[in-house]
Structure formats: C-alpha cells, structure tokens
Amino acid sequence: MTPNADGLLRAQALEAYEAIPSLDNHGELTRLILTEVSLLTEKYRHVRRHQVPHIEELAGLLDVLWQEVEMELTVKATLPS
C-alpha cells in the first residue's frame, strides 16, 4: 500500500469517526477496541524487521492518550472538593 493510499484511508476513517455525535454512548466498546489496539501495539512495537504498518503511529497516539488522561487526573486531584 502506498503512503498516499494510507493517508486517504486514514482521512476517510477519521471522517467516519468524526461523524459519530459522541463516543460516550459507545464507551464500553471504545474501551475494548483501545485494549486490543494496545495489545497489538505492544506486541509489535519493537518488531522492525517485519515493518508492521502503523504500529509506530498507534504507539504514539496511545502515549498521547495516556498523557492526556494522566494530566486530567492530576488536575482533578489538585482541585478542592
């Protein structure tokens, strides 16, 4: 698959997900998907010889997600109750 095709597919997928009004209603399924993505990403994170597509991008996005979650938890912990 060419980089241009990957970019187009990524854009189409993102557009489809953005069309969902809120993922809050699908929280459990979203968590299950993120769990599977996390497992695959961890499994293939250090596999360079196979050149597994998108693992580096997934790993980076998961890292950003957890940074955001940790920042939110820190802010909530410092706010007075």
Secondary structure, DSSP 8 states (H G I E B T S, - for coil): --HHHHHHHHHHHHHHHHTSS-GGGGHHHHHHHHHHHHHHHHHHTT-TTTT-TTHHHHHHHHHHHHHHHHHHHHHHHHS--
